[in-house]
């Protein structure tokens, strides 16, 4: 995956994470400023969601396999982001579950 480093990319990364954890937007923003690892997770989530959205619909069988792979990665990243938010007290399970 290509790293997102520009301001637009960081905005997309914030939107991806905050969209999954809308009640934790403040904590997401703070962690993106203070934790490079957290910021990287959010960037990876944005990139994976973008890649999933761009999958070609032509080769159905291959596309379904790729969709599963991207969705598994997205699910793992969302779980890691959720764990980081729980550690920071910015979100708790059941307070607006991620998709």
mmCIF file of the C-alpha atoms, coordinates in Angstrom:
data_MODEL
# 
_entry.id   MODEL 
# 
loop_
_atom_site.group_PDB 
_atom_site.id 
_atom_site.type_symbol 
_atom_site.label_atom_id 
_atom_site.label_alt_id 
_atom_site.label_comp_id 
_atom_site.label_asym_id 
_atom_site.label_entity_id 
_atom_site.label_seq_id 
_atom_site.pdbx_PDB_ins_code 
_atom_site.Cartn_x 
_atom_site.Cartn_y 
_atom_site.Cartn_z 
_atom_site.occupancy 
_atom_site.B_iso_or_equiv 
_atom_site.pdbx_formal_charge 
_atom_site.auth_seq_id 
_atom_site.auth_comp_id 
_atom_site.auth_asym_id 
_atom_site.auth_atom_id 
_atom_site.pdbx_PDB_model_num 
ATOM 1  C CA . UNK A 1 1  ? 0.000   0.000   0.000   1.00 0.00 ? 1  UNK A CA 1 
ATOM 2  C CA . UNK A 1 2  ? 1.074   3.518   -0.649  1.00 0.00 ? 2  UNK A CA 1 
ATOM 3  C CA . UNK A 1 3  ? 1.389   5.719   2.407   1.00 0.00 ? 3  UNK A CA 1 
ATOM 4  C CA . UNK A 1 4  ? -0.904  8.710   2.658   1.00 0.00 ? 4  UNK A CA 1 
ATOM 5  C CA . UNK A 1 5  ? 1.193   11.616  3.929   1.00 0.00 ? 5  UNK A CA 1 
ATOM 6  C CA . UNK A 1 6  ? -0.359  14.782  2.556   1.00 0.00 ? 6  UNK A CA 1 
ATOM 7  C CA . UNK A 1 7  ? -3.083  16.842  4.214   1.00 0.00 ? 7  UNK A CA 1 
ATOM 8  C CA . UNK A 1 8  ? -5.774  15.470  1.931   1.00 0.00 ? 8  UNK A CA 1 
ATOM 9  C CA . UNK A 1 9  ? -4.690  11.957  2.791   1.00 0.00 ? 9  UNK A CA 1 
ATOM 10 C CA . UNK A 1 10 ? -4.710  12.718  6.503   1.00 0.00 ? 10 UNK A CA 1 
ATOM 11 C CA . UNK A 1 11 ? -8.203  14.132  6.097   1.00 0.00 ? 11 UNK A CA 1 
ATOM 12 C CA . UNK A 1 12 ? -9.296  10.934  4.378   1.00 0.00 ? 12 UNK A CA 1 
ATOM 13 C CA . UNK A 1 13 ? -7.663  8.907   7.148   1.00 0.00 ? 13 UNK A CA 1 
ATOM 14 C CA . UNK A 1 14 ? -9.504  10.912  9.795   1.00 0.00 ? 14 UNK A CA 1 
ATOM 15 C CA . UNK A 1 15 ? -12.788 10.517  7.909   1.00 0.00 ? 15 UNK A CA 1 
ATOM 16 C CA . UNK A 1 16 ? -12.311 6.756   7.634   1.00 0.00 ? 16 UNK A CA 1 
ATOM 17 C CA . UNK A 1 17 ? -11.673 6.323   11.366  1.00 0.00 ? 17 UNK A CA 1 
ATOM 18 C CA . UNK A 1 18 ? -14.198 8.895   12.552  1.00 0.00 ? 18 UNK A CA 1 
ATOM 19 C CA . UNK A 1 19 ? -16.806 7.376   10.249  1.00 0.00 ? 19 UNK A CA 1 
ATOM 20 C CA . UNK A 1 20 ? -16.371 4.056   12.056  1.00 0.00 ? 20 UNK A CA 1 
ATOM 21 C CA . UNK A 1 21 ? -16.256 5.658   15.515  1.00 0.00 ? 21 UNK A CA 1 
ATOM 22 C CA . UNK A 1 22 ? -18.376 8.822   15.274  1.00 0.00 ? 22 UNK A CA 1 
ATOM 23 C CA . UNK A 1 23 ? -18.666 9.245   19.046  1.00 0.00 ? 23 UNK A CA 1 
ATOM 24 C CA . UNK A 1 24 ? -14.878 9.257   19.326  1.00 0.00 ? 24 UNK A CA 1 
ATOM 25 C CA . UNK A 1 25 ? -14.052 11.943  16.751  1.00 0.00 ? 25 UNK A CA 1 
ATOM 26 C CA . UNK A 1 26 ? -12.203 14.109  19.277  1.00 0.00 ? 26 UNK A CA 1 
ATOM 27 C CA . UNK A 1 27 ? -10.058 11.189  20.447  1.00 0.00 ? 27 UNK A CA 1 
ATOM 28 C CA . UNK A 1 28 ? -9.394  10.100  16.861  1.00 0.00 ? 28 UNK A CA 1 
ATOM 29 C CA . UNK A 1 29 ? -8.223  13.611  15.984  1.00 0.00 ? 29 UNK A CA 1 
ATOM 30 C CA . UNK A 1 30 ? -6.026  13.831  19.095  1.00 0.00 ? 30 UNK A CA 1 
ATOM 31 C CA . UNK A 1 31 ? -4.449  10.423  18.540  1.00 0.00 ? 31 UNK A CA 1 
ATOM 32 C CA . UNK A 1 32 ? -3.778  11.193  14.882  1.00 0.00 ? 32 UNK A CA 1 
ATOM 33 C CA . UNK A 1 33 ? -1.818  14.267  16.030  1.00 0.00 ? 33 UNK A CA 1 
ATOM 34 C CA . UNK A 1 34 ? 0.079   12.526  18.826  1.00 0.00 ? 34 UNK A CA 1 
ATOM 35 C CA . UNK A 1 35 ? 0.588   8.929   17.703  1.00 0.00 ? 35 UNK A CA 1 
ATOM 36 C CA . UNK A 1 36 ? 2.276   8.083   14.437  1.00 0.00 ? 36 UNK A CA 1 
ATOM 37 C CA . UNK A 1 37 ? 1.240   4.436   14.825  1.00 0.00 ? 37 UNK A CA 1 
ATOM 38 C CA . UNK A 1 38 ? -2.424  5.392   15.253  1.00 0.00 ? 38 UNK A CA 1 
ATOM 39 C CA . UNK A 1 39 ? -2.214  7.770   12.313  1.00 0.00 ? 39 UNK A CA 1 
ATOM 40 C CA . UNK A 1 40 ? -0.719  4.962   10.204  1.00 0.00 ? 40 UNK A CA 1 
ATOM 41 C CA . UNK A 1 41 ? -3.614  2.658   11.163  1.00 0.00 ? 41 UNK A CA 1 
ATOM 42 C CA . UNK A 1 42 ? -6.109  5.303   10.066  1.00 0.00 ? 42 UNK A CA 1 
ATOM 43 C CA . UNK A 1 43 ? -4.226  5.856   6.797   1.00 0.00 ? 43 UNK A CA 1 
ATOM 44 C CA . UNK A 1 44 ? -4.177  2.116   6.134   1.00 0.00 ? 44 UNK A CA 1 
ATOM 45 C CA . UNK A 1 45 ? -7.912  1.943   6.821   1.00 0.00 ? 45 UNK A CA 1 
ATOM 46 C CA . UNK A 1 46 ? -8.596  4.751   4.337   1.00 0.00 ? 46 UNK A CA 1 
ATOM 47 C CA . UNK A 1 47 ? -6.391  3.080   1.725   1.00 0.00 ? 47 UNK A CA 1 
ATOM 48 C CA . UNK A 1 48 ? -8.026  -0.324  2.217   1.00 0.00 ? 48 UNK A CA 1 
ATOM 49 C CA . UNK A 1 49 ? -11.527 1.155   1.962   1.00 0.00 ? 49 UNK A CA 1 
ATOM 50 C CA . UNK A 1 50 ? -10.491 2.990   -1.206  1.00 0.00 ? 50 UNK A CA 1 
ATOM 51 C CA . UNK A 1 51 ? -9.001  -0.192  -2.695  1.00 0.00 ? 51 UNK A CA 1 
ATOM 52 C CA . UNK A 1 52 ? -12.154 -2.170  -1.871  1.00 0.00 ? 52 UNK A CA 1 
ATOM 53 C CA . UNK A 1 53 ? -14.310 0.470   -3.538  1.00 0.00 ? 53 UNK A CA 1 
ATOM 54 C CA . UNK A 1 54 ? -12.155 0.366   -6.701  1.00 0.00 ? 54 UNK A CA 1 
ATOM 55 C CA . UNK A 1 55 ? -12.275 -3.397  -7.227  1.00 0.00 ? 55 UNK A CA 1 
ATOM 56 C CA . UNK A 1 56 ? -13.377 -4.238  -10.744 1.00 0.00 ? 56 UNK A CA 1 
ATOM 57 C CA . UNK A 1 57 ? -16.699 -5.989  -10.975 1.00 0.00 ? 57 UNK A CA 1 
ATOM 58 C CA . UNK A 1 58 ? -15.759 -7.860  -14.163 1.00 0.00 ? 58 UNK A CA 1 
ATOM 59 C CA . UNK A 1 59 ? -14.026 -11.059 -13.057 1.00 0.00 ? 59 UNK A CA 1 
ATOM 60 C CA . UNK A 1 60 ? -16.669 -12.011 -10.506 1.00 0.00 ? 60 UNK A CA 1 
ATOM 61 C CA . UNK A 1 61 ? -14.911 -14.941 -8.814  1.00 0.00 ? 61 UNK A CA 1 
ATOM 62 C CA . UNK A 1 62 ? -11.588 -13.126 -8.502  1.00 0.00 ? 62 UNK A CA 1 
ATOM 63 C CA . UNK A 1 63 ? -13.375 -9.974  -7.408  1.00 0.00 ? 63 UNK A CA 1 
ATOM 64 C CA . UNK A 1 64 ? -15.253 -11.812 -4.638  1.00 0.00 ? 64 UNK A CA 1 
ATOM 65 C CA . UNK A 1 65 ? -11.977 -13.244 -3.317  1.00 0.00 ? 65 UNK A CA 1 
ATOM 66 C CA . UNK A 1 66 ? -10.331 -9.810  -3.367  1.00 0.00 ? 66 UNK A CA 1 
ATOM 67 C CA . UNK A 1 67 ? -13.380 -8.282  -1.680  1.00 0.00 ? 67 UNK A CA 1 
ATOM 68 C CA . UNK A 1 68 ? -13.096 -10.820 1.140   1.00 0.00 ? 68 UNK A CA 1 
ATOM 69 C CA . UNK A 1 69 ? -9.378  -10.103 1.527   1.00 0.00 ? 69 UNK A CA 1 
ATOM 70 C CA . UNK A 1 70 ? -9.854  -6.325  1.650   1.00 0.00 ? 70 UNK A CA 1 
ATOM 71 C CA . UNK A 1 71 ? -12.818 -6.649  4.008   1.00 0.00 ? 71 UNK A CA 1 
ATOM 72 C CA . UNK A 1 72 ? -10.788 -8.849  6.379   1.00 0.00 ? 72 UNK A CA 1 
ATOM 73 C CA . UNK A 1 73 ? -8.021  -6.241  6.406   1.00 0.00 ? 73 UNK A CA 1 
ATOM 74 C CA . UNK A 1 74 ? -10.553 -3.464  7.038   1.00 0.00 ? 74 UNK A CA 1 
ATOM 75 C CA . UNK A 1 75 ? -12.116 -5.448  9.888   1.00 0.00 ? 75 UNK A CA 1 
ATOM 76 C CA . UNK A 1 76 ? -8.689  -5.991  11.491  1.00 0.00 ? 76 UNK A CA 1 
ATOM 77 C CA . UNK A 1 77 ? -7.781  -2.312  11.177  1.00 0.00 ? 77 UNK A CA 1 
ATOM 78 C CA . UNK A 1 78 ? -11.121 -1.223  12.649  1.00 0.00 ? 78 UNK A CA 1 
ATOM 79 C CA . UNK A 1 79 ? -10.533 -3.585  15.591  1.00 0.00 ? 79 UNK A CA 1 
ATOM 80 C CA . UNK A 1 80 ? -7.028  -2.184  16.167  1.00 0.00 ? 80 UNK A CA 1 
ATOM 81 C CA . UNK A 1 81 ? -8.302  1.382   15.997  1.00 0.00 ? 81 UNK A CA 1 
ATOM 82 C CA . UNK A 1 82 ? -11.098 0.466   18.420  1.00 0.00 ? 82 UNK A CA 1 
ATOM 83 C CA . UNK A 1 83 ? -8.576  -1.067  20.828  1.00 0.00 ? 83 UNK A CA 1 
ATOM 84 C CA . UNK A 1 84 ? -6.472  2.102   20.714  1.00 0.00 ? 84 UNK A CA 1 
ATOM 85 C CA . UNK A 1 85 ? -9.542  4.251   21.371  1.00 0.00 ? 85 UNK A CA 1 
ATOM 86 C CA . UNK A 1 86 ? -10.566 2.066   24.317  1.00 0.00 ? 86 UNK A CA 1 
ATOM 87 C CA . UNK A 1 87 ? -7.049  2.400   25.779  1.00 0.00 ? 87 UNK A CA 1 
ATOM 88 C CA . UNK A 1 88 ? -7.346  6.180   25.553  1.00 0.00 ? 88 UNK A CA 1 
ATOM 89 C CA . UNK A 1 89 ? -10.824 6.215   27.065  1.00 0.00 ? 89 UNK A CA 1 
ATOM 90 C CA . UNK A 1 90 ? -12.206 7.805   23.904  1.00 0.00 ? 90 UNK A CA 1 
ATOM 91 C CA . UNK A 1 91 ? -14.605 5.019   23.008  1.00 0.00 ? 91 UNK A CA 1 
ATOM 92 C CA . UNK A 1 92 ? -16.089 1.940   24.570  1.00 0.00 ? 92 UNK A CA 1 
ATOM 93 C CA . UNK A 1 93 ? -17.775 -1.021  22.910  1.00 0.00 ? 93 UNK A CA 1 
ATOM 94 C CA . UNK A 1 94 ? -21.524 -0.533  22.741  1.00 0.00 ? 94 UNK A CA 1 
ATOM 95 C CA . UNK A 1 95 ? -21.296 3.266   22.515  1.00 0.00 ? 95 UNK A CA 1 
ATOM 96 C CA . UNK A 1 96 ? -21.701 3.393   18.773  1.00 0.00 ? 96 UNK A CA 1 
ATOM 97 C CA . UNK A 1 97 ? -20.392 0.205   17.262  1.00 0.00 ? 97 UNK A CA 1 
ATOM 98 C CA . UNK A 1 98 ? -18.291 0.401   14.121  1.00 0.00 ? 98 UNK A CA 1 
ATOM 99 C CA . UNK A 1 99 ? -19.784 -0.994  10.920  1.00 0.00 ? 99 UNK A CA 1 
# 
